[in-house]
Amino acid sequence: MNDTALAQGAMDALVRGLHGAPFDILGPHAYADNLIVRAFEPDAIAMAVVLTDGRVFPMEMIHKAGLFEATLPGFTVDTAYRLEASYSVGEPVLYEDAYAFPPHLTDFDVHLMAEGTHLHVYERLGAHLVEINGVHGVNFAVWAPNAQRVSVIGDFNQWNGLRHPMRFQQDIGVWELFIPGLGEGTVYKYEIKTRYRGYTVSKADPVAYASEMRPNNASVVWDISKHAWDDADWMANRHHDFSKPISIYELHIGSWRLKDGWEWLTYRDLIDELIPYVKDMGFTHIELLPIAEHPFDGSWGYQVTGFFAPTRRYGTPDDFMAFVDACHQAGIGVIVDWVPAHFPTDEHGLGFFDGTHLYEHADPRQGQQPDWGTYVFNYGRNEVTQFLISNAIFWLEKYHIDGLRVDAVASMLYLDFSRKPGEWVANRFGGRENLDAIAFIRRFNSELHRLFPSVITIAEESTSFPGVTRATTEGGLGFDYKWNMGWMHDTLQYFKNDPIYRSYHHGTLTFSLLYAFSEKFLLPFSHDEVVHLKKSMLDKMPGDVWQRFANLRLLYAYQWSHPGKKLLFMGGEFGQWREWSEARSLDWFLLDEDPRHAQLQTCLRRLNQLYHAEGALYEEDYSWEGFQWVDLHDYERSILSYLRRAPSNDESIIVILNFTPVVRHDYRVGVPEVGVYKEIFNSDSAEFGGSNVVNDLRPSKAAPWHGQENSIELTLPPLAAVFLKRIADE
């Protein structure tokens, strides 16, 4: 022992894993004109300091637990050296001393993180392959401000939390350590010694870029800069325009299709199987159920533990990048379901992270979600909102994602969501709005649209909260689109009725136009509507098998012609009979067993083709300029008719919907212009499995009808939609 006066208590604390400042003891230290080097190697029987010129300085064991020290006379703290450890078995090991390297975080990083405004905090927190002073390794950093001690553990140190305790940056509550020699693929966790009854817990890295395959849950060091992107044209030309068509194919990767009946498709498998299918079906985008790492298959990805890691179920981060890249090269946008509303209680996750309620509220009336058994993020903490916003930016920047669908927005907006009186805490004004969450959402949308103006954000929001798609500068939440849950619920409720009773529920359909332009809506038939005993889309329809298919074709024609962008969950396009389950593949065999499924698929494909070709169906979804009722009052016969208009060329499409199985002969419809009208779509076509009640060209007559000076007569097929377009003056 030398007269640097290292106290016995400090040594005892270090070797017992109780010392929160290991750099005060370990590594190089200047004393007078000497260099003191200390190292903790519990299994070593001898240690030495080895200089670059080959000189060796044996180290003295100053604590029987494995703490060694050497004095190098006349050397300074910038002297380059390595450590040599000898063990009872095997050859000596020469390695770089992790405690000889300076902090990696810059003063500017510290400043931004202290403010909670570091939008790219994922570039500093987590595990990063770096080179410091010419030495390659991994720099680890984790936010755990209330921990007593944090260590990096993994195979490289036998998961021993005593071996690599981290440096604490008190100003920002971040622990940091550079470990030389580690590389990509290193499996690791953080061992956190809490101040809560001395409790020690192993946590996955909240900002890890990769994770182990479940049920294992450790983090994995990954270099996400290796993929050579080939989507420059897509990214350069990608721009968001409300007057363009958007039809989204929502899917769960693990159950879209299986190999050999049991094995998941990989991200790279999807390049060859999913992308051609989506392209052929005419969808503009795919929307993936949450892709971030999650421990439980049955959560469908909605209980996230690895917010920065694509799930390992289907491949590596590089594989997922290759999939997104291939989508873009095929002209398909990629939307990811993003879950900032809550997170699971798994011990290795974010909950009670450093022995305190760090990411979640301490008060269970604010910090727990009773419906899902999860924790709720504390949006009042700058570090938490920094984590979430940087996570959103991460997916857009590193993975070139084209849009984020934000899950469960209603649960974020309201403090009393799914809570009874007495189970929630009012805001400072006595109201039920979650003011911190609202501020977070506005900041999220403002930052994303500032940095990525061509990216879209979509809210799954089921209440009447005002201004969801209004700009944040105008007091709104700033989303581009909102799921129209009211339209979805009313429409499905109407279609479940036997046609004989539909005349009594006519207003259920017409009601949507009372608010259709109050927000920028997207019309969803999502995964939530085909699970939990809700039945599949086809099985929801009433009547015999023929009528069920006819009803579903009619439903999709109504959806594709109604104002608003479109979304359909996988399986609905070909009439899956069974409810969706994440544990099995879609029933693709139906396409071979019964031609009606393939015919329904053809109908949906044709709707997408028509949707792309006819500006009237998409150019103006958000004002009365793009929609006009022809007749909404024919409730006795359960018929609706309306116009969709294209402001760019003033073209119109007339949509007539017959919601009963009765053929209506000589049905007169008012038309806006004199001319010859062509039936450009008929869901009753034999090609789609219908009865083929179709119409030839129809010239208009000077017979006023439905408020128009001219009209035409046609035959309305049963349970079907007819689209008409004027093609000639006479």
C-alpha angles and dihedrals in degrees: 000000000000133000096268076101098224101189120235089230092057091050092048091050092050097050091045092051095247100112115102097192108052094164088066087068110019129064128022121341129178117230119175103307094335137089117227116200121189130183135179114217109157097191098043122108093192137013136192139184111233119197124210090252090058099256113143127210114191116224126227120228103237096175125036091226089072108279112146133189137189132186118216109193115221097006128122133221092260091063111126114233145148132215125241118203124193121200134191089254128039136007123316115272122226116203144155117264110244089205094060094072129088125238115284096210113093126221089252091054089051091049094051094043091050088055092044090235102112099125092185097042089137087074089064107028119062128033119320132181104232142156118231121183089346094307122117121219145110126291113210125197130170135173110237107136098172100046121116092213136354125198135181111236132185146121089298091069100025090257088287111154092200093066104066112024112173136236115255121227098201097190092064103020092241126142116209138183135166112212112195121220099026119123146180113316095034109149114218150152137188118254108210123198103202130201088231104105090316090292116170121201136177114227133189114237109269089212099039115142093212140019140201120265111270135286082041111070110187121125124251128215109238137177105221094182097077100086114098103218118218099184099092093125092052094048093046094049098036110114134155117242124168089209093065127089119261120184115166130203106207116204148168107223096211095058105030090092135340131213113240089353096290115043124088119242111245124231087258092049087057090059090065099035112026102036096055089047095051090045092050092048091054101238116153096207143018120218116205122209106239109314097187117107117282131170101219122063091202092063088068086223097302094116101065126192099163106048094175099040125084106226113271091219091093103029145289131319088260090055092052091049089052090053094051089045091053091048090055093048087053091051095252123133121220122221121185126206105237123199114202095144101080147345135212129264096237108143094235091053136078098289118113084351103176097018091283135077092269105156096021134053115267092220107079089213086068104021104051130065108214096197096057103024090239140126122258120227117248099237090184092073114086091210091056095050088044089055093050098043092047088050091056090048090048094060092047096045104037099032100031091233112180100209146001123223104204112218126223098359092164090060088056097047099053127055091203095051106146090347131122124225109290093025096089140051121234121231122254091276093050094254134126098238116109098232095186092052092047090052090048093051092049092049091046092054094042094052095044094048091046093051098033109025092171095056122094129219121203127196124214092207123153104182135078094256104154125244101012090152096030116111117266088235087063095048097267131124092253103232118148094218140013125206108246097227092165092057091046094050095044093045095050091045090053094047093050089064118096106252091244089068099039094094087069091056100044092121090061088073100038092048093078092069091061089072104014093114099040089091136012096263133198116201110227134194093175140172090273091068097057102050140065096045092308090119128228120290092260094044091052090064118095129231134038122326094275091051092047092056091044091050092050093050088050091048093053092046089052091049094048093049098042118094111268138062118283138245129176128178118232117273094031091089093067101029107260107203098200125067114258118267125184088217097067143037125262111268097259090160088076089075089065098037100051124023091210090075092054090045091053088049089052090051092053091047090052091050090054091048091050091045090057094044100047117063090194089072096056115008097089112025097147109055141038088260088082099042138049130171115236095181126346095162103073092103095141090066094032093236127145127188131181144154127245113202136200109213092198094067102005091240118153137202119204114216120198119183124193110195096185131073090239119110109231111211123200092009109177121216128184114238129201097225141031113252148080117309126207128203102236095175135020118173089202092064115131087236088067096042097265132132091261099239094161137160132233123216111312122207116207122243130214090249114126113230138157090008092305126113092227136041144176134216123226143155115259113215120223119273090351148122125231123195117197129192130186109241105169142018093241 
